[in-house]
Amino acid sequence: MKYISLSAILFTLLTSVAHADADCVAHPKESWIPESKIKQALIDEGYSIKVFKVDGNCYEMYGYNKAGKRAEIYFDTQSGKPVKAEIEK
C-alpha cells in the first residue's frame, strides 16, 4: 500500500516539474493564435523546428536557431510572444 501512495506522489511531483518550465497565462482556446502562424514566423526567422507542441498553457518549440544552436522556446498562446527561451551557448 505504501508503494502505491509513494508512486502517486512521485508522479504528481514529476508532472508538476515538467510544467514549471514556463509560466504561461491560461487563455480560452478560441483566442489562441494558430500554431501554423507561430511556426511560420519561426521558420521565417531561420529556425529549424523539430518539435512544436502544446505544453500546459504554452506553445513549446524544440529545434535550432539560424546559427545551428539548439533552442527550446515557450510562447504565450494568445500573443505569440516568447515567455521563456533556452538557447545553447
Secondary structure, DSSP 4 states (H G I P E B T S, - for coil): -HHHHHHHHHHHHHHHHHHTS--PPP--GGGSPPHHHHHHHHHHTT-EEEEEEEETTEEEEEEE-TTS-EEEEEEETTT--EEEEEE--
